[in-house]
């Protein structure tokens, strides 16, 4: 398995200059966006203003999950993902719809309200500079990982195309499951903040196995 920490010490990665250090924030509930992932999103009232400001600019914005909601600005988690707006549609009677593509994770260092009224942040990409490294082996036991996915899908009565699942590369499969599975907000955030893809696969496996064990325990108590 690749030792990422040693690799970074030997060959530190530079953050691409195209990534801004000040970004508009888009607050989302119970969802995360991962690098190289895509998030389809129907915009609610509070998301429209920051979204259209980003759309009129460089089409970049920071997707951050809400940690706690209050009457004013909600408290956000400190780690999010820089996103590029890659698709947008708006009907006369339907809510605006967009697809956001994940680029790189960031850490919020300072929040502020811009002169345009948008919630913005100064961010650092340094903690996640390894997002650009391709990991050649993410799952050490692919068969066991697939069995865990099958058990979790059975729990939720989901019926994916297993031929397609089996052909999907580790990184795409892990990212898709991390974003799509109905985990709690803090569990999704844990998946977002994992250091490597291997770590994310381990956390994802643990969450799916825990959900299955809870279901089995509940079923046993009933019977």
C-alpha angles and dihedrals in degrees: 000000000000115000100221097183092055091045091053091050091052097042113016114198122234119226109244112254090231091073110090120226091214118052143170112252124228112199117214132181124229095346140092136198120219130201110276089012126115124223120199107205136182104210119234125206096272093048098052099076098052091040095055091045089056092043090055091050131038094325090240125125140158115250109209130174120235112246099185129002121219133168091270128034109341121237111257133206111254096235123067141148129257108235136194120213104237101167137019136175134174126187128196093247102021130079117257113273128201142173117220122199118210117232111169138337122250141190119230111235099173136006125208143156113252125225087258090059094250122135106248139173143201106232142189123216093186096096089058102035088125089070086095095058115100111229111213097196120033102155118047094194109031095177093054090046092053090049089054090051091049092052092048093048090050088052091055094038091242122156111196124175098268093194088061093043092054091051095048115106117245097251095051093044094048093046093048093049093045090054099038105040114098097242125152118271094255090048092052089048090052089055091050094050099049113125099228140013089253090056090049091051090052094049091045091051091049092050093050092046091048091052090051093048092050090052092049091048091050091048090050092052091052092051 
